């Protein structure tokens, strides 16, 4: 009886707070923080409490108040029967274009890249972020609560600056601007630079060297009393946080030899380096671990679809983790932005090929927060409640998010896909859906 009452309360919360509406404002509607009690769930805290196979979690005033194996007869505004369900921190996407791109073939909906301009490193797309993108509620329904949003480039190896968001759909979604500088190396970087990795590496090295020179002689350069530099003042200014350690630099590369070159570059300029790709990372895992350089990988990337990926293998994540590399797992390459939430499927595959289960969860939550210096990623008492209640194992594709909270507020899981499903699941006669019998 108690279980039925709990489920009924949860259903009322979801139905009342999240009733479908076609307007963006209604789609992002939230309830005010209240008191929520989840009873008897498997809780993966990712902190010193570890994983509790059957425990209670209390949320009060938007924060996690208590996590215990049995909180007894505590009362709450909403009591949820968590038996058979799993609670995890919200998923954090380490690489996406959420809010910057909508339809790839419609240029007017894409603000993720620029062409025909002198600005590369200085490009900051945060002002173009659209919190009402249809991709945000869609990915939120998949358990995503935060994301790192990165620019892309079709002309320059310096793509620009990335930022972080919460997937609330609100105008205050952007949490961290100027978070990371994105640079291309490897095959694509060589193509952008003019055909050779050597030239791509030289361009990055030269840009950083001239940014140092500019910092030491800023006034003279601006007054034209210094030699002419090859990069715009906007770019040189944008690289200052990279050089002084206040901003991370994310560089894409896959081939093992390329990864070693990036480690040497990071050491030369004392960079906070993040490597994205690392398909052959397992070959140089010890070097990556020793340098303390984290990597973002597509754990489903097991096919050698490029010469720089001939060493691709499904246990890449497990081998690097065993060596001590800090891993973040992104959505699969073919759908890494529009379907960023699929990082949990990729993590599940990595676990199937040897990555320890908890490390798989960390790679899509706590590790991403650690790598980028973000909030979230664990279920610590006293921290804002940012979590997902799953119907089952979150690394199983058949499981789904039943409830998602950001800052202690349950957010809607309604999205364009669920509306289309509901619209055509039980079509009605007449003109309601725009047709006549």
C-alpha positions in Angstrom: 0.0 0.0 0.0 2.8 2.4 0.9 4.6 1.7 -2.4 1.4 2.4 -4.3 0.9 5.7 -2.4 4.5 6.7 -3.1 4.2 6.0 -6.8 0.9 7.9 -6.9 2.5 10.9 -5.3 5.4 10.8 -7.8 2.9 10.5 -10.6 1.0 13.5 -9.4 4.2 15.5 -9.2 5.3 14.6 -12.7 1.9 15.1 -14.1 1.2 18.4 -12.4 4.5 20.0 -12.8 5.4 18.6 -16.1 2.2 18.4 -18.1 3.1 18.7 -21.8 2.8 22.1 -23.5 4.0 23.2 -26.9 5.5 26.4 -25.7 9.1 26.7 -24.7 8.3 28.4 -21.4 6.0 25.6 -20.4 8.4 23.0 -21.5 11.0 24.3 -19.1 8.6 24.7 -16.2 9.9 23.7 -12.8 8.5 23.3 -9.3 10.0 25.3 -6.5 12.5 23.3 -4.3 10.7 21.3 -1.7 11.3 18.2 0.4 11.8 15.0 -1.5 12.5 11.6 0.0 13.6 8.7 -2.2 13.2 5.4 -0.4 15.0 2.1 -0.9 16.9 2.9 -4.1 20.3 1.9 -5.2 22.3 5.1 -4.7 25.6 5.6 -6.5 27.1 8.6 -4.6 30.6 8.7 -6.1 32.0 10.0 -2.8 33.2 8.4 0.4 29.8 6.8 0.9 30.3 4.7 -2.2 27.4 2.8 -3.6 24.5 1.9 -1.3 22.5 -1.0 -2.6 19.3 0.0 -0.8 19.2 3.4 0.8 17.2 6.6 1.3 18.0 10.1 0.0 16.5 13.2 1.4 16.4 16.5 -0.5 15.6 19.7 1.4 15.7 23.3 0.2 17.3 22.3 -3.1 20.2 20.4 -1.4 21.0 16.9 -0.5 20.2 16.8 3.2 20.8 13.1 4.1 21.9 9.8 2.5 21.5 6.8 4.6 20.6 3.1 4.4 17.5 3.8 6.4 16.1 7.3 7.3 13.2 5.7 9.1 9.8 7.4 9.1 10.9 10.9 8.0 8.2 12.8 6.2 8.6 14.8 3.1 6.5 16.8 0.6 7.1 14.0 -1.9 7.9 10.4 -1.1 9.2 8.2 -3.9 9.4 4.4 -3.8 12.9 3.8 -5.2 12.9 0.0 -4.9 14.4 -1.5 -8.0 15.5 1.9 -9.2 18.9 3.6 -9.3 19.9 7.2 -8.3 23.0 8.7 -9.8 24.5 12.2 -10.2 23.3 13.9 -13.4 25.1 13.1 -16.6 27.6 15.8 -17.7 28.5 15.9 -21.5 32.2 16.7 -21.9 31.8 17.8 -25.5 28.7 19.1 -27.2 27.3 21.9 -29.4 24.0 22.1 -27.4 22.3 25.5 -27.9 24.7 26.5 -30.7 23.4 24.2 -33.4 20.0 22.9 -34.2 19.8 21.6 -37.8 23.1 20.9 -39.5 21.8 21.5 -43.0 20.2 24.9 -42.0 23.0 27.4 -41.6 20.7 30.0 -39.9 20.3 27.6 -36.9 24.1 27.1 -36.4 26.3 29.4 -34.4 29.1 27.0 -33.5 31.7 28.1 -36.1 32.9 31.1 -38.0 34.5 31.6 -41.4 36.4 34.4 -43.2 37.6 36.2 -40.1 40.9 36.8 -38.4 39.6 35.6 -35.0 40.2 32.0 -34.0 41.2 31.7 -30.4 39.2 34.8 -29.6 35.9 33.4 -30.9 33.5 33.2 -27.9 30.1 31.7 -29.0 28.5 31.9 -25.5 26.5 35.0 -26.5 24.8 33.0 -29.2 23.6 30.2 -26.9 19.9 29.4 -27.3 18.5 27.9 -24.1 15.2 27.1 -25.9 16.9 24.7 -28.4 14.8 21.6 -28.8 17.9 19.5 -28.2 18.1 20.6 -24.6 14.9 19.0 -23.3 15.6 16.0 -25.5 19.0 15.4 -23.9 17.6 16.3 -20.5 15.1 13.5 -20.8 18.1 11.2 -21.4 19.5 12.1 -18.0 21.8 15.0 -19.0 22.0 17.8 -16.4 25.1 19.7 -17.5 27.2 20.0 -20.7 30.4 21.6 -21.9 29.6 23.4 -25.2 32.4 23.7 -27.7 32.8 25.6 -30.9 34.0 23.9 -34.1 36.0 25.2 -37.1 36.2 24.5 -40.8 39.1 27.0 -41.4 41.3 27.4 -38.4 43.0 25.0 -36.0 41.9 27.3 -33.2 38.2 26.9 -33.0 37.6 29.2 -30.0 36.3 29.1 -26.5 33.9 26.7 -24.9 31.5 27.2 -22.0 29.4 25.1 -19.6 25.6 25.0 -19.2 22.9 23.5 -17.0 20.1 22.0 -19.0 17.4 23.9 -17.3 16.2 25.7 -20.4 16.5 29.0 -18.6 18.1 32.2 -19.7 20.6 31.8 -16.9 21.7 28.4 -18.2 25.3 29.4 -18.9 27.4 28.7 -15.8 31.0 29.0 -16.9 32.2 31.2 -19.8 35.7 31.1 -21.2 36.0 27.6 -19.8 38.3 26.0 -22.3 40.1 26.8 -25.6 39.6 24.2 -28.4 42.3 23.4 -30.9 42.5 20.8 -33.6 45.6 18.5 -34.2 45.9 15.1 -35.8 44.6 14.5 -39.3 41.9 17.2 -39.2 44.3 19.8 -37.7 46.8 19.0 -40.4 44.1 19.6 -43.1 43.1 22.9 -41.6 46.8 24.0 -41.2 47.7 23.3 -44.8 48.3 19.6 -45.1 50.8 18.5 -42.4 50.8 17.8 -38.8 54.1 19.5 -38.6 52.5 22.8 -39.8 49.6 22.4 -37.4 52.0 21.8 -34.4 54.1 24.8 -35.6 51.0 27.0 -35.7 50.0 26.1 -32.2 53.5 26.6 -30.8 53.9 29.9 -32.6 50.5 31.2 -31.4 51.5 30.4 -27.8 55.0 31.8 -28.2 53.6 35.1 -29.6 51.0 35.2 -26.9 53.8 35.1 -24.4 55.7 37.8 -26.3 52.6 39.9 -26.4 52.1 39.6 -22.7 55.6 40.8 -22.0 55.3 43.8 -24.4 51.5 44.5 -24.5 51.7 48.3 -24.5 54.4 48.4 -27.3 52.5 46.0 -29.5 49.2 47.9 -29.1 51.0 51.2 -29.9 52.7 49.7 -33.0 56.1 50.1 -31.5 56.8 46.3 -31.6 57.4 43.9 -34.4 54.3 42.8 -36.3 52.8 39.6 -34.9 51.0 37.0 -36.9 47.9 36.8 -34.8 45.1 39.3 -34.1 45.1 41.1 -30.7 41.8 39.4 -30.0 43.5 36.0 -30.4 46.6 37.0 -28.4 44.4 38.3 -25.5 42.3 35.2 -25.6 45.4 33.0 -25.2 46.5 34.7 -22.0 44.3 32.6 -19.7 45.7 29.5 -21.3 49.3 30.6 -20.6 48.7 31.6 -17.0 46.8 28.4 -16.2 43.4 30.0 -15.7 41.9 28.3 -18.8 42.1 24.8 -20.0 43.1 23.9 -23.6 41.4 21.0 -25.3 43.3 19.6 -28.3 41.9 16.8 -30.5 44.2 14.0 -31.5 44.0 10.2 -31.9 47.4 8.8 -33.1 49.7 7.7 -30.3 52.6 9.7 -31.7 50.4 12.8 -31.8 49.5 12.4 -28.2 53.1 12.3 -27.2 53.7 15.5 -29.1 50.9 17.2 -27.3 52.3 16.1 -23.9 55.6 17.8 -24.9 53.7 20.9 -25.9 51.9 21.0 -22.6 55.1 20.6 -20.7 56.8 23.4 -22.7 54.1 26.0 -22.0 52.8 24.5 -18.7 49.3 24.0 -20.1 46.2 22.6 -18.5 45.8 20.1 -21.4 42.8 18.0 -22.1 43.0 15.6 -25.1 39.9 14.7 -27.0 39.9 11.5 -29.1 42.9 9.4 -27.9 41.8 6.4 -30.0 45.3 5.1 -29.6 45.6 6.3 -26.1 46.1 2.8 -24.7 49.5 2.7 -26.5 50.8 5.6 -24.4 48.6 5.3 -21.4 51.5 5.3 -18.9 52.8 8.6 -20.4 49.3 10.2 -20.2 48.9 9.1 -16.6 52.4 10.3 -15.6 51.7 13.7 -17.2 48.3 13.9 -15.4 46.6 14.7 -18.7 42.9 13.7 -18.8 41.3 12.4 -22.0 37.8 12.5 -23.5 37.0 9.4 -25.6 34.3 8.0 -27.7 34.1 4.5 -26.1 32.2 3.2 -29.1 35.0 4.2 -31.5 36.3 0.7 -32.3 36.6 1.0 -36.1 39.8 2.2 -37.9 37.9 4.7 -40.1 41.1 6.8 -40.4 44.8 6.1 -40.7 45.3 7.8 -37.3 42.9 5.3 -35.7 44.4 2.0 -36.9 45.0 1.0 -33.3 41.3 1.4 -32.3 40.0 -1.1 -29.8 37.0 -1.5 -27.6 39.0 -1.9 -24.3 40.8 1.5 -24.8 39.0 3.0 -21.9 39.8 0.1 -19.6 43.5 0.0 -20.5 43.9 3.8 -19.9 41.9 3.7 -16.7 44.1 0.8 -15.4 47.2 3.0 -16.1 45.7 5.8 -14.1 44.4 8.1 -16.8 41.4 10.3 -15.8 38.7 9.5 -18.4 35.6 11.2 -19.6 33.3 9.5 -22.1 31.4 11.5 -24.7 28.5 10.6 -26.8 29.4 8.5 -29.9 31.0 10.5 -32.7 28.1 10.1 -35.1 25.7 11.7 -32.6 28.0 13.3 -30.0 26.2 16.6 -29.9 22.5 16.2 -30.8 22.5 13.0 -28.7 25.0 13.8 -26.0 23.0 11.7 -23.5 24.2 8.6 -25.4 27.4 8.8 -23.4 25.8 6.5 -20.9 25.5 3.8 -23.7 29.1 4.4 -24.6 30.1 4.0 -20.9 28.1 0.8 -20.7 30.0 -0.6 -23.7 33.3 0.4 -22.0 32.2 -1.5 -18.9 31.4 -4.5 -21.0 35.0 -4.4 -22.2 36.7 -4.2 -18.9 36.2 -0.7 -17.4 35.0 -1.1 -13.7 31.4 -0.3 -13.4 31.8 2.7 -11.0 34.5 4.1 -13.3 32.0 3.9 -16.1 29.6 6.0 -14.1 32.4 8.4 -13.1 33.4 8.9 -16.7 30.1 10.5 -17.5 29.6 12.4 -14.3 32.3 13.1 -11.6 35.3 12.8 -13.9 33.8 15.4 -16.3 33.2 17.8 -13.4 36.8 17.2 -12.2 38.4 17.7 -15.6 36.6 21.0 -16.3 36.4 22.3 -12.8 32.5 22.2 -12.7 30.1 21.7 -9.9 28.1 18.5 -9.8 29.2 14.9 -10.5 28.5 13.4 -7.0 25.8 13.1 -4.4 27.5 14.7 -1.5 25.4 15.8 1.6 25.1 19.6 1.5 25.6 20.0 -2.2 22.8 21.1 -4.6 20.6 18.2 -5.6 21.5 17.4 -9.2 20.6 13.8 -9.8 18.6 11.3 -11.9 16.3 8.6 -10.7 16.6 5.7 -13.2 14.1 2.9 -13.9 17.0 0.5 -13.7 20.7 0.3 -14.5 21.7 3.6 -16.1 24.3 1.9 -18.3 21.6 -0.3 -19.8 20.0 1.2 -22.9 16.5 -0.1 -21.9 16.6 2.0 -18.6 15.3 5.5 -18.7 15.1 8.6 -16.5 12.0 8.7 -14.3 12.9 11.9 -12.5 15.6 14.5 -12.9 16.5 17.4 -10.6 18.8 20.4 -11.0 19.4 22.5 -8.0 16.7 20.5 -6.2 14.0 21.3 -8.7 12.4 18.5 -10.7 12.5 19.4 -14.4 10.3 18.3 -17.3 11.1 15.2 -19.2 8.7 16.2 -21.9 10.4 16.9 -25.3 9.6 17.1 -28.9 10.0 13.3 -29.3 7.6 12.5 -26.5 5.0 14.9 -27.9 5.3 13.3 -31.3 4.9 9.9 -29.7 1.8 10.9 -27.8 0.4 12.7 -30.8 0.5 9.7 -33.1 0.2 6.9 -30.5 -3.6 7.3 -30.4 -4.5 9.5 -33.4 -8.0 11.0 -33.2 -10.5 11.6 -36.0 -11.2 15.1 -37.1 -9.1 18.2 -37.5 -7.3 18.1 -34.1 -4.1 16.9 -35.6 -4.4 18.8 -38.9 -6.1 16.2 -41.0 -9.6 15.1 -41.9 -11.1 11.6 -42.5 
